[in-house]
Amino acid sequence: MYPQGSAMSAIVLRDNHMLDEQQFRLKADQTLERLHRALLQASEEFDFETDFAGALTIEFEDPPAKFVISPNGPVRQIWVSAHLRSSKLDWDPARETFVIPDTGQTLTEVVSDAVGRRLGRNIALGA
């Protein structure tokens, strides 16, 4: 097998472990629901709101900002839009989670980093 995070591991993830539409939807919904619960818990301590209705949103009031985490079925990825950047995450069957292929960073890590950066402090989401 190729080293995690290498260009070849990304190819393996995309080609050999492609989820069908139903599998992707199930895994994406489960993952986003767990992340939403973790964000709801964190929002009790920190100043943001979150909602999950197909796509997961995180909204900040002062100054206003909105992050969006959404499933993209045709390419079987979860896309994260935060801080004027977009991250695209693939399913990693070995780790049972969505990851950025080039870095191995998980969806929970990506969102924790983005929210923490926005709040100016580290937060850990237990998703």
N, CA, C and O atoms as a GROMACS GRO file, in nm:
protein
  508
    1MET      N    1   0.084  -0.119   0.000
    1MET     CA    2   0.000   0.000   0.000
    1MET      C    3   0.088   0.124   0.000
    1MET      O    4   0.204   0.119   0.040
    2TYR      N    5   0.033   0.234  -0.044
    2TYR     CA    6   0.106   0.359  -0.051
    2TYR      C    7   0.098   0.434   0.081
    2TYR      O    8   0.001   0.417   0.155
    3PRO      N    9   0.198   0.516   0.113
    3PRO     CA   10   0.194   0.593   0.238
    3PRO      C   11   0.072   0.685   0.240
    3PRO      O   12   0.034   0.745   0.140
    4GLN      N   13   0.012   0.694   0.360
    4GLN     CA   14  -0.104   0.781   0.376
    4GLN      C   15  -0.066   0.924   0.342
    4GLN      O   16   0.039   0.973   0.384
    5GLY      N   17  -0.152   0.989   0.267
    5GLY     CA   18  -0.127   1.128   0.230
    5GLY      C   19  -0.049   1.144   0.101
    5GLY      O   20  -0.038   1.255   0.049
    6SER      N   21   0.005   1.034   0.048
    6SER     CA   22   0.081   1.046  -0.076
    6SER      C   23  -0.017   1.059  -0.193
    6SER      O   24  -0.136   1.028  -0.181
    7ALA      N   25   0.034   1.104  -0.305
    7ALA     CA   26  -0.050   1.119  -0.424
    7ALA      C   27  -0.108   0.984  -0.463
    7ALA      O   28  -0.224   0.976  -0.506
    8MET      N   29  -0.030   0.877  -0.450
    8MET     CA   30  -0.079   0.746  -0.487
    8MET      C   31  -0.188   0.698  -0.393
    8MET      O   32  -0.281   0.630  -0.437
    9SER      N   33  -0.179   0.730  -0.263
    9SER     CA   34  -0.285   0.687  -0.171
    9SER      C   35  -0.416   0.757  -0.207
    9SER      O   36  -0.523   0.698  -0.194
   10ALA      N   37  -0.408   0.883  -0.254
   10ALA     CA   38  -0.528   0.955  -0.295
   10ALA      C   39  -0.592   0.886  -0.414
   10ALA      O   40  -0.715   0.877  -0.423
   11ILE      N   41  -0.510   0.838  -0.507
   11ILE     CA   42  -0.562   0.767  -0.623
   11ILE      C   43  -0.629   0.638  -0.578
   11ILE      O   44  -0.737   0.604  -0.627
   12VAL      N   45  -0.566   0.567  -0.487
   12VAL     CA   46  -0.625   0.444  -0.435
   12VAL      C   47  -0.759   0.475  -0.368
   12VAL      O   48  -0.857   0.404  -0.390
   13LEU      N   49  -0.763   0.580  -0.286
   13LEU     CA   50  -0.887   0.616  -0.220
   13LEU      C   51  -0.996   0.644  -0.322
   13LEU      O   52  -1.109   0.596  -0.308
   14ARG      N   53  -0.964   0.720  -0.424
   14ARG     CA   54  -1.066   0.760  -0.520
   14ARG      C   55  -1.107   0.646  -0.613
   14ARG      O   56  -1.224   0.635  -0.647
   15ASP      N   57  -1.014   0.562  -0.655
   15ASP     CA   58  -1.045   0.462  -0.754
   15ASP      C   59  -1.091   0.328  -0.696
   15ASP      O   60  -1.190   0.272  -0.741
   16ASN      N   61  -1.021   0.277  -0.597
   16ASN     CA   62  -1.049   0.143  -0.549
   16ASN      C   63  -1.154   0.138  -0.440
   16ASN      O   64  -1.214   0.032  -0.417
   17HIS      N   65  -1.178   0.247  -0.372
   17HIS     CA   66  -1.271   0.244  -0.261
   17HIS      C   67  -1.388   0.340  -0.283
   17HIS      O   68  -1.443   0.395  -0.188
   18MET      N   69  -1.425   0.360  -0.408
   18MET     CA   70  -1.534   0.451  -0.440
   18MET      C   71  -1.664   0.394  -0.385
   18MET      O   72  -1.700   0.280  -0.414
   19LEU      N   73  -1.732   0.473  -0.306
   19LEU     CA   74  -1.861   0.434  -0.252
   19LEU      C   75  -1.967   0.452  -0.359
   19LEU      O   76  -1.958   0.543  -0.441
   20ASP      N   77  -2.069   0.366  -0.358
   20ASP     CA   78  -2.181   0.394  -0.448
   20ASP      C   79  -2.264   0.505  -0.384
   20ASP      O   80  -2.240   0.543  -0.269
   21GLU      N   81  -2.360   0.556  -0.456
   21GLU     CA   82  -2.438   0.672  -0.411
   21GLU      C   83  -2.506   0.646  -0.276
   21GLU      O   84  -2.503   0.732  -0.188
   22GLN      N   85  -2.566   0.530  -0.260
   22GLN     CA   86  -2.636   0.498  -0.135
   22GLN      C   87  -2.538   0.488  -0.018
   22GLN      O   88  -2.567   0.540   0.090
   23GLN      N   89  -2.425   0.423  -0.037
   23GLN     CA   90  -2.324   0.412   0.069
   23GLN      C   91  -2.271   0.549   0.106
   23GLN      O   92  -2.256   0.581   0.224
   24PHE      N   93  -2.242   0.630   0.004
   24PHE     CA   94  -2.192   0.764   0.029
   24PHE      C   95  -2.292   0.845   0.111
   24PHE      O   96  -2.255   0.906   0.211
   25ARG      N   97  -2.418   0.845   0.071
   25ARG     CA   98  -2.521   0.922   0.141
   25ARG      C   99  -2.530   0.879   0.287
   25ARG      O  100  -2.538   0.963   0.377
   26LEU      N  101  -2.529   0.748   0.311
   26LEU     CA  102  -2.538   0.697   0.448
   26LEU      C  103  -2.419   0.742   0.531
   26LEU      O  104  -2.437   0.793   0.642
   27LYS      N  105  -2.298   0.725   0.479
   27LYS     CA  106  -2.177   0.762   0.554
   27LYS      C  107  -2.168   0.914   0.572
   27LYS      O  108  -2.129   0.961   0.679
   28ALA      N  109  -2.203   0.989   0.470
   28ALA     CA  110  -2.200   1.135   0.480
   28ALA      C  111  -2.302   1.183   0.583
   28ALA      O  112  -2.269   1.268   0.667
   29ASP      N  113  -2.424   1.130   0.578
   29ASP     CA  114  -2.527   1.172   0.674
   29ASP      C  115  -2.487   1.138   0.817
   29ASP      O  116  -2.503   1.220   0.908
   30GLN      N  117  -2.436   1.017   0.838
   30GLN     CA  118  -2.393   0.976   0.972
   30GLN      C  119  -2.279   1.066   1.023
   30GLN      O  120  -2.279   1.109   1.138
   31THR      N  121  -2.183   1.091   0.936
   31THR     CA  122  -2.068   1.174   0.973
   31THR      C  123  -2.110   1.316   1.005
   31THR      O  124  -2.068   1.373   1.105
   32LEU      N  125  -2.194   1.375   0.920
   32LEU     CA  126  -2.238   1.513   0.942
   32LEU      C  127  -2.328   1.523   1.065
   32LEU      O  128  -2.324   1.624   1.136
   33GLU      N  129  -2.408   1.422   1.091
   33GLU     CA  130  -2.492   1.424   1.211
   33GLU      C  131  -2.407   1.418   1.338
   33GLU      O  132  -2.435   1.490   1.434
   34ARG      N  133  -2.303   1.333   1.341
   34ARG     CA  134  -2.212   1.328   1.456
   34ARG      C  135  -2.141   1.462   1.476
   34ARG      O  136  -2.129   1.511   1.588
   35LEU      N  137  -2.095   1.519   1.365
   35LEU     CA  138  -2.027   1.648   1.372
   35LEU      C  139  -2.123   1.757   1.421
   35LEU      O  140  -2.084   1.842   1.500
   36HIS      N  141  -2.246   1.753   1.374
   36HIS     CA  142  -2.346   1.851   1.418
   36HIS      C  143  -2.368   1.841   1.569
   36HIS      O  144  -2.374   1.943   1.638
   37ARG      N  145  -2.381   1.720   1.621
   37ARG     CA  146  -2.399   1.704   1.766
   37ARG      C  147  -2.280   1.761   1.843
   37ARG      O  148  -2.298   1.827   1.946
   38ALA      N  149  -2.159   1.736   1.793
   38ALA     CA  150  -2.039   1.791   1.860
   38ALA      C  151  -2.038   1.943   1.853
   38ALA      O  152  -2.000   2.009   1.950
   39LEU      N  153  -2.079   1.999   1.739
   39LEU     CA  154  -2.085   2.144   1.725
   39LEU      C  155  -2.192   2.205   1.815
   39LEU      O  156  -2.171   2.312   1.872
   40LEU      N  157  -2.307   2.138   1.828
   40LEU     CA  158  -2.412   2.187   1.918
   40LEU      C  159  -2.360   2.196   2.060
   40LEU      O  160  -2.385   2.294   2.131
   41GLN      N  161  -2.288   2.094   2.102
   41GLN     CA  162  -2.231   2.093   2.236
   41GLN      C  163  -2.130   2.207   2.252
   41GLN      O  164  -2.131   2.278   2.353
   42ALA      N  165  -2.044   2.225   2.153
   42ALA     CA  166  -1.943   2.332   2.160
   42ALA      C  167  -2.009   2.469   2.155
   42ALA      O  168  -1.958   2.564   2.215
   43SER      N  169  -2.120   2.482   2.085
   43SER     CA  170  -2.186   2.613   2.071
   43SER      C  171  -2.245   2.661   2.204
   43SER      O  172  -2.276   2.779   2.218
   44GLU      N  173  -2.260   2.571   2.300
   44GLU     CA  174  -2.307   2.612   2.433
   44GLU      C  175  -2.198   2.690   2.507
   44GLU      O  176  -2.228   2.773   2.593
   45GLU      N  177  -2.073   2.662   2.473
   45GLU     CA  178  -1.959   2.729   2.538
   45GLU      C  179  -1.905   2.845   2.454
   45GLU      O  180  -1.857   2.944   2.508
   46PHE      N  181  -1.911   2.831   2.322
   46PHE     CA  182  -1.853   2.930   2.232
   46PHE      C  183  -1.963   3.004   2.156
   46PHE      O  184  -2.078   2.958   2.152
   47ASP      N  185  -1.928   3.117   2.096
   47ASP     CA  186  -2.025   3.206   2.034
   47ASP      C  187  -2.045   3.176   1.886
   47ASP      O  188  -1.991   3.245   1.800
   48PHE      N  189  -2.124   3.072   1.856
   48PHE     CA  190  -2.165   3.043   1.719
   48PHE      C  191  -2.292   2.959   1.723
   48PHE      O  192  -2.330   2.905   1.827
   49GLU      N  193  -2.358   2.950   1.609
   49GLU     CA  194  -2.478   2.866   1.595
   49GLU      C  195  -2.455   2.767   1.483
   49GLU      O  196  -2.380   2.794   1.389
   50THR      N  197  -2.519   2.652   1.493
   50THR     CA  198  -2.504   2.550   1.390
   50THR      C  199  -2.640   2.491   1.355
   50THR      O  200  -2.730   2.485   1.438
   51ASP      N  201  -2.654   2.448   1.230
   51ASP     CA  202  -2.777   2.387   1.183
   51ASP      C  203  -2.740   2.277   1.084
   51ASP      O  204  -2.640   2.286   1.014
   52PHE      N  205  -2.823   2.173   1.081
   52PHE     CA  206  -2.800   2.063   0.987
   52PHE      C  207  -2.931   2.029   0.918
   52PHE      O  208  -3.025   1.979   0.981
   53ALA      N  209  -2.936   2.055   0.789
   53ALA     CA  210  -3.052   2.022   0.705
   53ALA      C  211  -3.000   1.987   0.567
   53ALA      O  212  -3.017   2.064   0.472
   54GLY      N  213  -2.938   1.871   0.554
   54GLY     CA  214  -2.875   1.831   0.429
   54GLY      C  215  -2.732   1.878   0.422
   54GLY      O  216  -2.641   1.801   0.390
   55ALA      N  217  -2.711   2.004   0.451
   55ALA     CA  218  -2.577   2.062   0.465
   55ALA      C  219  -2.566   2.114   0.609
   55ALA      O  220  -2.666   2.152   0.671
   56LEU      N  221  -2.446   2.115   0.659
   56LEU     CA  222  -2.420   2.162   0.794
   56LEU      C  223  -2.367   2.304   0.786
   56LEU      O  224  -2.275   2.333   0.710
   57THR      N  225  -2.427   2.394   0.864
   57THR     CA  226  -2.380   2.532   0.864
   57THR      C  227  -2.335   2.572   1.004
   57THR      O  228  -2.386   2.522   1.104
   58ILE      N  229  -2.238   2.661   1.007
   58ILE     CA  230  -2.188   2.720   1.131
   58ILE      C  231  -2.188   2.870   1.107
   58ILE      O  232  -2.124   2.918   1.013
   59GLU      N  233  -2.258   2.944   1.193
   59GLU     CA  234  -2.270   3.088   1.173
   59GLU      C  235  -2.218   3.164   1.295
   59GLU      O  236  -2.242   3.127   1.410
   60PHE      N  237  -2.146   3.271   1.265
   60PHE     CA  238  -2.088   3.359   1.366
   60PHE      C  239  -2.150   3.497   1.347
   60PHE      O  240  -2.174   3.539   1.234
   61GLU      N  241  -2.175   3.568   1.459
   61GLU     CA  242  -2.242   3.698   1.450
   61GLU      C  243  -2.148   3.817   1.437
   61GLU      O  244  -2.171   3.905   1.354
   62ASP      N  245  -2.042   3.822   1.517
   62ASP     CA  246  -1.962   3.944   1.523
   62ASP      C  247  -1.814   3.915   1.508
   62ASP      O  248  -1.752   3.867   1.603
   63PRO      N  249  -1.757   3.943   1.395
   63PRO     CA  250  -1.820   3.984   1.269
   63PRO      C  251  -1.889   3.866   1.202
   63PRO      O  252  -1.854   3.751   1.228
   64PRO      N  253  -1.986   3.893   1.117
   64PRO     CA  254  -2.062   3.787   1.055
   64PRO      C  255  -1.975   3.697   0.967
   64PRO      O  256  -1.889   3.743   0.892
   65ALA      N  257  -2.000   3.568   0.978
   65ALA     CA  258  -1.932   3.469   0.893
   65ALA      C  259  -2.016   3.342   0.892
   65ALA      O  260  -2.092   3.315   0.986
   66LYS      N  261  -2.002   3.266   0.785
   66LYS     CA  262  -2.077   3.141   0.773
   66LYS      C  263  -1.986   3.036   0.709
   66LYS      O  264  -1.925   3.061   0.605
   67PHE      N  265  -1.977   2.919   0.772
   67PHE     CA  266  -1.906   2.804   0.717
   67PHE      C  267  -2.012   2.703   0.672
   67PHE      O  268  -2.116   2.688   0.736
   68VAL      N  269  -1.984   2.634   0.562
   68VAL     CA  270  -2.077   2.534   0.510
   68VAL      C  271  -2.003   2.403   0.486
   68VAL      O  272  -1.897   2.401   0.423
   69ILE      N  273  -2.060   2.295   0.536
   69ILE     CA  274  -2.006   2.161   0.515
   69ILE      C  275  -2.115   2.083   0.445
   69ILE      O  276  -2.223   2.062   0.501
   70SER      N  277  -2.089   2.039   0.322
   70SER     CA  278  -2.195   1.976   0.244
   70SER      C  279  -2.146   1.853   0.169
   70SER      O  280  -2.032   1.847   0.123
   71PRO      N  281  -2.236   1.753   0.158
   71PRO     CA  282  -2.202   1.636   0.078
   71PRO      C  283  -2.215   1.669  -0.070
   71PRO      O  284  -2.304   1.744  -0.110
   72ASN      N  285  -2.126   1.614  -0.150
   72ASN     CA  286  -2.131   1.629  -0.296
   72ASN      C  287  -2.137   1.489  -0.355
   72ASN      O  288  -2.034   1.428  -0.383
   73GLY      N  289  -2.260   1.440  -0.375
   73GLY     CA  290  -2.283   1.303  -0.420
   73GLY      C  291  -2.217   1.263  -0.549
   73GLY      O  292  -2.159   1.154  -0.555
   74PRO      N  293  -2.222   1.344  -0.654
   74PRO     CA  294  -2.164   1.301  -0.782
   74PRO      C  295  -2.015   1.265  -0.774
   74PRO      O  296  -1.968   1.178  -0.846
   75VAL      N  297  -1.941   1.333  -0.686
   75VAL     CA  298  -1.797   1.303  -0.674
   75VAL      C  299  -1.766   1.230  -0.544
   75VAL      O  300  -1.650   1.200  -0.515
   76ARG      N  301  -1.871   1.201  -0.464
   76ARG     CA  302  -1.858   1.124  -0.338
   76ARG      C  303  -1.760   1.191  -0.242
   76ARG      O  304  -1.673   1.125  -0.185
   77GLN      N  305  -1.776   1.320  -0.224
   77GLN     CA  306  -1.689   1.396  -0.134
   77GLN      C  307  -1.774   1.481  -0.040
   77GLN      O  308  -1.890   1.509  -0.068
   78ILE      N  309  -1.714   1.520   0.070
   78ILE     CA  310  -1.771   1.623   0.156
   78ILE      C  311  -1.687   1.747   0.133
   78ILE      O  312  -1.564   1.743   0.138
   79TRP      N  313  -1.755   1.859   0.108
   79TRP     CA  314  -1.686   1.985   0.082
   79TRP      C  315  -1.706   2.078   0.202
   79TRP      O  316  -1.815   2.089   0.256
   80VAL      N  317  -1.597   2.143   0.240
   80VAL     CA  318  -1.600   2.238   0.350
   80VAL      C  319  -1.561   2.375   0.295
   80VAL      O  320  -1.457   2.391   0.232
   81SER      N  321  -1.646   2.473   0.319
   81SER     CA  322  -1.618   2.610   0.279
   81SER      C  323  -1.606   2.694   0.405
   81SER      O  324  -1.704   2.714   0.478
   82ALA      N  325  -1.485   2.744   0.431
   82ALA     CA  326  -1.459   2.824   0.551
   82ALA      C  327  -1.338   2.914   0.525
   82ALA      O  328  -1.243   2.872   0.461
   83HIS      N  329  -1.343   3.035   0.575
   83HIS     CA  330  -1.232   3.131   0.561
   83HIS      C  331  -1.193   3.152   0.414
   83HIS      O  332  -1.074   3.156   0.381
   84LEU      N  333  -1.292   3.165   0.328
   84LEU     CA  334  -1.270   3.189   0.185
   84LEU      C  335  -1.192   3.077   0.118
   84LEU      O  336  -1.130   3.098   0.014
   85ARG      N  337  -1.193   2.957   0.177
   85ARG     CA  338  -1.124   2.839   0.122
   85ARG      C  339  -1.222   2.724   0.111
   85ARG      O  340  -1.325   2.721   0.179
   86SER      N  341  -1.189   2.632   0.026
   86SER     CA  342  -1.269   2.512   0.011
   86SER      C  343  -1.180   2.390   0.028
   86SER      O  344  -1.070   2.383  -0.028
   87SER      N  345  -1.226   2.294   0.105
   87SER     CA  346  -1.156   2.167   0.122
   87SER      C  347  -1.248   2.056   0.073
   87SER      O  348  -1.369   2.060   0.095
   88LYS      N  349  -1.189   1.958   0.007
   88LYS     CA  350  -1.265   1.845  -0.047
   88LYS      C  351  -1.214   1.718   0.018
   88LYS      O  352  -1.095   1.686   0.008
   89LEU      N  353  -1.304   1.644   0.085
   89LEU     CA  354  -1.265   1.528   0.161
   89LEU      C  355  -1.324   1.401   0.101
   89LEU      O  356  -1.441   1.398   0.062
   90ASP      N  357  -1.242   1.297   0.093
   90ASP     CA  358  -1.282   1.166   0.042
   90ASP      C  359  -1.300   1.069   0.158
   90ASP      O  360  -1.244   1.089   0.266
   91TRP      N  361  -1.378   0.965   0.136
   91TRP     CA  362  -1.397   0.860   0.235
   91TRP      C  363  -1.270   0.775   0.242
   91TRP      O  364  -1.219   0.730   0.140
   92ASP      N  365  -1.222   0.753   0.363
   92ASP     CA  366  -1.106   0.666   0.387
   92ASP      C  367  -1.158   0.543   0.460
   92ASP      O  368  -1.187   0.549   0.579
   93PRO      N  369  -1.170   0.429   0.389
   93PRO     CA  370  -1.227   0.310   0.452
   93PRO      C  371  -1.141   0.255   0.566
   93PRO      O  372  -1.195   0.195   0.660
   94ALA      N  373  -1.012   0.273   0.560
   94ALA     CA  374  -0.924   0.223   0.666
   94ALA      C  375  -0.947   0.300   0.796
   94ALA      O  376  -0.941   0.242   0.905
   95ARG      N  377  -0.973   0.430   0.785
   95ARG     CA  378  -0.994   0.514   0.903
   95ARG      C  379  -1.142   0.535   0.935
   95ARG      O  380  -1.177   0.591   1.038
   96GLU      N  381  -1.229   0.489   0.844
   96GLU     CA  382  -1.374   0.502   0.861
   96GLU      C  383  -1.417   0.646   0.881
   96GLU      O  384  -1.501   0.676   0.967
   97THR      N  385  -1.360   0.735   0.801
   97THR     CA  386  -1.396   0.877   0.810
   97THR      C  387  -1.359   0.946   0.679
   97THR      O  388  -1.289   0.890   0.595
   98PHE      N  389  -1.406   1.069   0.665
   98PHE     CA  390  -1.370   1.151   0.549
   98PHE      C  391  -1.241   1.227   0.580
   98PHE      O  392  -1.226   1.281   0.689
   99VAL      N  393  -1.148   1.229   0.483
   99VAL     CA  394  -1.019   1.293   0.502
   99VAL      C  395  -0.981   1.373   0.378
   99VAL      O  396  -1.030   1.348   0.267
  100ILE      N  397  -0.892   1.470   0.399
  100ILE     CA  398  -0.830   1.539   0.285
  100ILE      C  399  -0.721   1.445   0.235
  100ILE      O  400  -0.628   1.415   0.310
  101PRO      N  401  -0.728   1.397   0.112
  101PRO     CA  402  -0.633   1.296   0.064
  101PRO      C  403  -0.487   1.338   0.074
  101PRO      O  404  -0.402   1.255   0.108
  102ASP      N  405  -0.456   1.463   0.045
  102ASP     CA  406  -0.316   1.507   0.044
  102ASP      C  407  -0.255   1.517   0.182
  102ASP      O  408  -0.134   1.502   0.197
  103THR      N  409  -0.337   1.543   0.285
  103THR     CA  410  -0.283   1.566   0.419
  103THR      C  411  -0.323   1.459   0.521
  103THR      O  412  -0.256   1.441   0.622
  104GLY      N  413  -0.434   1.388   0.494
  104GLY     CA  414  -0.485   1.292   0.589
  104GLY      C  415  -0.567   1.355   0.700
  104GLY      O  416  -0.614   1.285   0.790
  105GLN      N  417  -0.585   1.489   0.695
  105GLN     CA  418  -0.662   1.558   0.798
  105GLN      C  419  -0.810   1.516   0.788
  105GLN      O  420  -0.868   1.516   0.680
  106THR      N  421  -0.869   1.481   0.903
  106THR     CA  422  -1.008   1.437   0.905
  106THR      C  423  -1.104   1.555   0.900
  106THR      O  424  -1.065   1.670   0.923
  107LEU      N  425  -1.230   1.525   0.869
  107LEU     CA  426  -1.332   1.629   0.865
  107LEU      C  427  -1.343   1.698   1.001
  107LEU      O  428  -1.351   1.821   1.007
  108THR      N  429  -1.342   1.621   1.108
  108THR     CA  430  -1.351   1.681   1.241
  108THR      C  431  -1.233   1.774   1.267
  108THR      O  432  -1.251   1.882   1.324
  109GLU      N  433  -1.114   1.734   1.227
  109GLU     CA  434  -0.996   1.820   1.245
  109GLU      C  435  -1.007   1.947   1.161
  109GLU      O  436  -0.974   2.056   1.209
  110VAL      N  437  -1.053   1.934   1.037
  110VAL     CA  438  -1.069   2.051   0.949
  110VAL      C  439  -1.166   2.151   1.012
  110VAL      O  440  -1.138   2.271   1.017
  111VAL      N  441  -1.280   2.102   1.060
  111VAL     CA  442  -1.381   2.191   1.116
  111VAL      C  443  -1.334   2.248   1.250
  111VAL      O  444  -1.354   2.366   1.276
  112SER      N  445  -1.273   2.165   1.334
  112SER     CA  446  -1.219   2.216   1.462
  112SER      C  447  -1.119   2.327   1.438
  112SER      O  448  -1.123   2.430   1.506
  113ASP      N  449  -1.029   2.307   1.342
  113ASP     CA  450  -0.929   2.410   1.310
  113ASP      C  451  -0.995   2.538   1.259
  113ASP      O  452  -0.957   2.647   1.299
  114ALA      N  453  -1.094   2.524   1.169
  114ALA     CA  454  -1.159   2.641   1.111
  114ALA      C  455  -1.236   2.720   1.217
  114ALA      O  456  -1.226   2.843   1.223
  115VAL      N  457  -1.311   2.651   1.301
  115VAL     CA  458  -1.389   2.718   1.406
  115VAL      C  459  -1.294   2.780   1.508
  115VAL      O  460  -1.313   2.894   1.551
  116GLY      N  461  -1.191   2.705   1.547
  116GLY     CA  462  -1.094   2.758   1.643
  116GLY      C  463  -1.023   2.882   1.590
  116GLY      O  464  -1.001   2.978   1.663
  117ARG      N  465  -0.988   2.878   1.462
  117ARG     CA  466  -0.923   2.995   1.400
  117ARG      C  467  -1.017   3.116   1.404
  117ARG      O  468  -0.974   3.227   1.432
  118ARG      N  469  -1.143   3.093   1.374
  118ARG     CA  470  -1.242   3.201   1.372
  118ARG      C  471  -1.263   3.259   1.513
  118ARG      O  472  -1.279   3.380   1.530
  119LEU      N  473  -1.260   3.171   1.614
  119LEU     CA  474  -1.282   3.214   1.752
  119LEU      C  475  -1.155   3.264   1.819
  119LEU      O  476  -1.161   3.327   1.925
  120GLY      N  477  -1.040   3.237   1.758
  120GLY     CA  478  -0.913   3.280   1.816
  120GLY      C  479  -0.869   3.194   1.932
  120GLY      O  480  -0.794   3.240   2.018
  121ARG      N  481  -0.915   3.069   1.935
  121ARG     CA  482  -0.873   2.976   2.040
  121ARG      C  483  -0.893   2.833   1.992
  121ARG      O  484  -0.973   2.807   1.902
  122ASN      N  485  -0.820   2.743   2.051
  122ASN     CA  486  -0.830   2.602   2.013
  122ASN      C  487  -0.959   2.543   2.069
  122ASN      O  488  -0.996   2.567   2.183
  123ILE      N  489  -1.026   2.464   1.983
  123ILE     CA  490  -1.139   2.387   2.032
  123ILE      C  491  -1.122   2.244   1.982
  123ILE      O  492  -1.065   2.220   1.876
  124ALA      N  493  -1.172   2.151   2.059
  124ALA     CA  494  -1.168   2.010   2.020
  124ALA      C  495  -1.310   1.961   2.010
  124ALA      O  496  -1.386   1.965   2.107
  125LEU      N  497  -1.347   1.914   1.893
  125LEU     CA  498  -1.480   1.859   1.872
  125LEU      C  499  -1.472   1.708   1.889
  125LEU      O  500  -1.388   1.643   1.828
  126GLY      N  501  -1.556   1.652   1.969
  126GLY     CA  502  -1.554   1.509   1.993
  126GLY      C  503  -1.647   1.433   1.902
  126GLY      O  504  -1.728   1.353   1.949
  127ALA      N  505  -1.638   1.458   1.772
  127ALA     CA  506  -1.729   1.391   1.676
  127ALA      C  507  -1.679   1.254   1.640
  127ALA      O  508  -1.742   1.184   1.561
   0.00000   0.00000   0.00000
